Amino acid sequence: ELNQILMETPPVWKGSSKLFRTLNEKGVISYTEYLFLLCILTKPHAGFRIAFNMFDTDGNEMVDKKEFLVLQEIFRKKNEKRERKGDEEKRAMLRLQLYGYHTSTNSVPKTEGEDLVPRSYWDTLRRSTSQALFSDLAERADDISSSLSDTTLLVHFFGKKGKAELNFEDFYRFMDNLQTEVLEIEFLSYSNGMNTISEEDFAHILLRYTNVENTSSYLENMRGTIPEEKGITFDEFRSFFQFLNNLEDFTIAMQMYNFASRSIGQGKY
């Protein structure tokens, strides 16, 4: 059944912003692939090049299946580490309940090179994959490959035989299409077949990403400041979220203007 599902997977050069919707239930991705896609989904386009370069461990501007599968091991180890930490916390709580004392899971001294703070999966990917050539992960790529089943993503990138290679242009287009597809799904859930969504719908979408509990007051204020609704197109919707993905760079740019005591006009803004 899995082989039949994978037969429906198109090659990467036939990808589009409707790939996952077209596949519908005729596709499968692994948990580690899901984590990878999730952590890069909100990254700026510059992040696509960073991710690609980390996979390209031999620096030949192409990524093969073995190089890509290194991320499987990285994310697996990261997930196991989190699970072990959770088990330690549970055991500490059990000791507190049974014996009346509590030992901190952070009481063990950190070894050299060990993270002092929890890191996101993106940080793990960036740090660990760049060091793949200097670890045994790259050397064990054959073992990793043989122990894993093919997925829709692997077949899409590297073909049904796993012999194809992925260049940056195809990788960039895939990630750009993925971001567009996710935004299209959200936009269409509010547009009801129209070319625009209302300003209030847009506000609802933004408020979903906040911790605000009482949204009614915010929506009421918004209604009072917009006397006439013009609607928001998908291009405007997409541009706004691309801006959010680049918010860190924008913040740095604004700080530079501030340090230089220079004003910024509407055009430059």
N, C-alpha and C positions, 0 to 999 in steps of 0.2 A: 504493500500500500504506500509506503514511504517513497519507493522508487517511482511509482506512478505519479505521486504528487510532485516530485522533483522534475519529472519529465515536462511539466507545465512551465517550468522556470525559464524565462527568456535570458539571453546573454546580456551582459552589462551594457553593450552598445545599443541595445534595444530598450533600455530603461526609460522611464517617463515619470512624471509627477502623479501618475495613477497606478504605479506598479503594484502596490500592496492592495489597493482596492480592486484591481483587475484579478489578482491572484485569489482574493477573498479567503476562503478556507483551504485553498490548495497551496499552502506554503507552511514552512516550519522554520523557526530560528531557535538557537540555543539560548539558555539563560545568560551566558556570558556575552553573546552577541547582542542580546537585548540591553544589557548594561552598557556596552560600548556605544550602541546607537543612542541610548538615552543620554549619556554624558556628553556626547558631541552634538546632540540635537540643538542645543541652545548656544553653541559656540559660534563666533563670527567666522566668516569665510576664511580668514587667515588661519583659524584653527584647523581647517581641513589639511592645509599644507603641513602643519606641525604633526598631525596624526599620521599622515602618509609617510613623512620622513622617518617617524619612529618605527613604522613597520618595515621600511626599506633599510634593513640592517646592513646590506652589502653595498648600499649607495649607488645602485645601477639605475635609479629612477623607475624601477619596476618592482612590484610586490607579487611574490608567488604565494602559493597556498601554504607552504611551510612557514614563511615569514608571518603570514597573517594569523596562523594558528598559535603563534607564541602568545597572543593576547588571551587565548583560552586558558593557558596555564597561569598567566599573571592574574586574571580575574578570579580563577579558581582558588589560588592561594590567598588572595585578598579576602574572598568570601569565607574560606576556612578559618582565617585569622579572626574575622569578626565573630564567627560562630563559637570559636574557642573562648573569646573574650566574654561572650554571652553566657557560656557554660560556667566560667569562673565566677561571674557575678551571681549566678543561681546557687552555686555551691557556697559562696560567702554568705548569702542570705539564709541558706539552710543551716549553716553553722551558727548563725545568730539566733535562729529560732530554737535550735536543739541545745546549744551550749551557752548561749548568752553572750557570746563575743563575736566581733566582726573584724575580718581582715580585709583590708583594701586590696582590690585587684591591681592597684597601681603601686603597691608597696615593693614589688620586685624591681630592682635596679635595672635601668635600661642598658642594654649592651651597646657597644659602639656602632653607630650607623643606624640604630633603630629609631623609628619615628617617635618624636616626643609629643606630637599631637595627632589626632585622627585625621586621615587624609581621604579626600574624595576619590572615587574611582578614576576620575580624569587625572588627578595628581599621580595616582598609582600607575596609570597607563603611561603618562609622560616620563616619570622617573624610571620605571622598571623596563619599559620597552627600549629606551635609549641605551640601556646597559645590557641588552640581550646578548650582544656579541661577547661580552665579558663574563657571561654566566653559562651554566650548562643548559639553559632553556633552548638556545638555538641549536646546540648539539643534539638535543633530544627531540627535535622537531619531527623526525621520522616516527619516533615512538608515539608522540602526541597525535600525529596524523592518523596512524593506523588504529588508534584506540577510540577515535571519534567517528560518529556517523556524519554523512554529508547533510547539509542543511540548505535551505533555499538561498541563503546569503552566499554560502560557499560555491554553490553551483552557478549563481548569478555572476559572481566575480571571476571564478576560475574554470567555468565550464563543467560539463557532466563528467569528464575524465580527470578534472583537477589539474590539467597541464597548462591552461592559459595563464597569462600574467596580467596584472592590473596596473595600468599607468595612471598618472596623476589626473589627467583630464577626465578619464572615466570615473575615477574615485570622486573627484570634485563634483561632477555632474550628478552622480548618485546621491551624494550628501545634500546638494542643493535641491534636487528633486524630492528627497525625503522631507526636508524642512518645509518645502512648498506644499507637499501632500498633507502633512499634519495640519498646517495652517488652513488649507482648503477645507479639510474635514470640519474644523472648528467654525470657519466662516459659513459654510453651507448649512450647518446646524442652526444658524440664526437667520440666514437670508431667505429661506423658504422659496428657493428658486429664483429670487430676484438678483439683480446685479449689485445691489448695495445692502448693507445692514444699517440700522438706525444708530444714531449716536448713543442712545440709551442701551442698545444691545452691546455696543462696543464697551460702554462703561461696565456692564454686567460681566463681560469677559475679563476685563482688567481686574475687577474686584474679586473674581474667583481666585486670583493669584496672590491675594493679600490675606492678612489675618483679621480683617475688619469683620466684626460681628453684625453691627447694625448698619446695613448698607442703604437702608431707605433714606436716611438723611443725606447721604452723598448723592444719591440719585435725584433727590428733590432739589438739591443745590444745582445739579447739572441741568435739570429741566429749566430752572430759572435763568441760567446763563446762555441758553441756546434758544433764541426766540423763534427761529425757523430751521427745521430739520432739512439738511441737504443729503444726508446719507454718506456712507463710507464705502468706497469700492474695495475690491480685493487687493488691487495694487497698493492702495493706501494702507490697508490693513497689513499686508506683507512688509511694506517698507517700514512701518512702525516697529514691528517685531524684529526686523533686521537691525534697526537702530538699537533696540534693547539688547540684542546680542553683542553689539559693539559699545555698550554703555561704559565699560571700563576704559576703553581707549578715549571715548568722548570726555569722560571725567578728567583724564590726564591732560587732554588738550585744553580744557577749560581752566585747569589749575595753572598751566603754563601761561595762558593769557593773564590770569590773575597775578602770578608772580611778576610778570613783566609790566603790570599796571597798564595794560592795554584793553581798550574796549573792543567789542565785537559787534559787527553789524548784522542785520538780518540775513543778508546774502551769505556771509561766511558761516553763520550759525546753521 
